Amino acid sequence: MTKSQKRYLPFKRLIDIAGSLVGIILLSWLFLILIIIQKAVDPKGPVFYLHDRVGKGHRHFKLIKFRSMRTDSDTYFQRHPEDYKVFVENDYKFPAGEDPRVTKFGRVLRRTSLDELPQLFNIFIGQMSIVGPRPITEPELRYYGDQVDKLLSVLPGAMGLWQATGRSDIKYPERAKVDLEYVDHIGFWYDWYMVYLTMKAIFSREGAY
């Protein structure tokens, strides 16, 4: 990372704080609507889902999302080991539209990327950034080889090159290459370009399953 990129990081953090706070305030009505719908279709299940991810400096954190899966999803693979093999072989996801853990309302949340909105709280408290490499799980680190420290030298992001260029359509090792490319080019204008590309991908629903 160059000196100019390092100088940009504190400014980037200020943008993250301001942007996430404004987003939480302006979208509070949408949060409320989604919470009401979630409780209406599944009264007993939790509204949010917390998933362990690896952040900057190899510090783990809980990624916050609107729950799109069944309440027993965490133990699903224990009961269906054959599906776990398919899951791992397909880069830690099921083929498009074939995830048996996802609820009907969850499919709507995923197709519209609304399940990602609670990540604004991760951004506000400093676990994530608005723009950065996608947050990954511990098992996925093996795909980054000797570049793990480079990947974890910056905060993971809600928006980024992976999110903007196909998301679930991009598989390893291309995923790792895309994530590391962001670290090489991090900067103010590059971040805004990623925001533009990500919003374009969201509205086109490209790679959202």
VENPEUR-V300619 format. One record per residue. N is the residue number from 1. PHI is phi in whole degrees, 0 to 359 (* if undefined). OMEGA is omega in whole degrees, 0 to 359 (* if undefined). D_CENTER is the distance of its C-alpha to the mean C-alpha in whole Angstrom. Layout:
n=<N N>
phi=<PHI PHI>
omega=<OMEGA OMEGA>
d_center=<D_CENTER D_CENTER>
This chain:
n=<1 2 3 4 5 6 7 8 9 10 11 12 13 14 15 16 17 18 19 20 21 22 23 24 25 26 27 28 29 30 31 32 33 34 35 36 37 38 39 40 41 42 43 44 45 46 47 48 49 50 51 52 53 54 55 56 57 58 59 60 61 62 63 64 65 66 67 68 69 70 71 72 73 74 75 76 77 78 79 80 81 82 83 84 85 86 87 88 89 90 91 92 93 94 95 96 97 98 99 100 101 102 103 104 105 106 107 108 109 110 111 112 113 114 115 116 117 118 119 120 121 122 123 124 125 126 127 128 129 130 131 132 133 134 135 136 137 138 139 140 141 142 143 144 145 146 147 148 149 150 151 152 153 154 155 156 157 158 159 160 161 162 163 164 165 166 167 168 169 170 171 172 173 174 175 176 177 178 179 180 181 182 183 184 185 186 187 188 189 190 191 192 193 194 195 196 197 198 199 200 201 202 203 204 205 206 207 208 209>
phi=<* 285 297 294 292 294 292 286 302 299 293 298 294 297 297 298 297 294 295 291 296 298 298 298 292 291 258 301 295 289 303 298 297 293 295 297 296 300 289 287 277 212 301 273 275 289 284 253 236 252 235 289 228 258 251 303 70 65 275 279 211 262 287 261 221 292 295 245 246 297 292 261 296 294 252 301 290 293 272 225 299 294 287 295 298 297 301 292 294 258 64 60 198 272 305 310 74 246 283 290 274 278 278 298 293 297 295 295 301 288 297 262 64 291 295 276 306 298 296 302 288 300 291 299 272 93 274 222 238 298 235 172 298 295 291 241 267 303 300 287 300 297 285 262 52 276 257 300 298 295 300 270 275 229 290 293 235 286 236 177 295 294 296 271 236 122 47 295 280 264 249 290 273 298 303 298 299 295 298 290 296 297 301 290 246 308 177 302 289 294 298 294 294 294 300 300 294 293 298 297 293 297 290 273 60 290 73 263 237>
omega=<182 179 180 178 178 179 181 187 177 178 178 179 177 177 179 181 182 183 181 179 177 180 180 181 184 183 181 178 180 175 182 180 181 177 179 180 180 180 179 182 180 186 186 184 178 179 184 177 180 183 183 177 180 183 181 179 180 176 180 176 180 176 183 178 167 184 179 182 175 183 180 185 182 180 184 184 176 180 182 182 179 178 178 177 177 181 181 181 179 177 175 172 176 173 185 175 185 181 183 182 186 179 179 178 178 179 177 180 183 181 181 183 179 178 182 186 181 177 174 178 175 180 184 183 171 178 180 175 176 180 179 175 181 178 185 178 181 180 182 182 182 180 184 174 181 180 182 181 178 179 185 177 179 177 172 186 174 176 180 185 178 180 186 188 173 179 187 178 182 183 174 8 181 178 182 180 180 180 182 179 178 181 181 188 184 182 184 184 177 177 180 177 178 177 179 182 180 178 177 180 181 181 177 182 180 176 180 182 *>
d_center=<23 26 28 27 23 24 25 23 20 22 22 18 18 20 19 15 18 20 17 15 18 19 16 17 21 21 18 20 22 19 18 21 22 18 20 23 22 20 23 26 24 24 26 25 22 19 17 14 12 12 10 11 9 11 12 14 18 16 16 14 12 11 8 9 9 12 13 13 15 19 20 21 18 18 21 21 21 24 26 25 25 26 22 21 23 21 18 18 20 18 15 14 13 16 18 17 18 20 17 20 18 16 19 20 19 15 16 17 13 11 14 14 10 11 10 7 10 10 8 11 13 10 11 15 16 15 12 9 11 10 11 10 9 6 6 8 11 14 16 14 15 18 17 18 21 23 20 18 19 19 15 15 17 15 12 8 7 5 8 9 12 10 8 12 14 13 10 11 14 14 15 16 18 17 13 15 17 14 12 16 17 15 16 20 20 18 20 21 21 19 16 18 18 14 14 17 15 12 14 16 14 13 16 17 15 15 13 11 13>
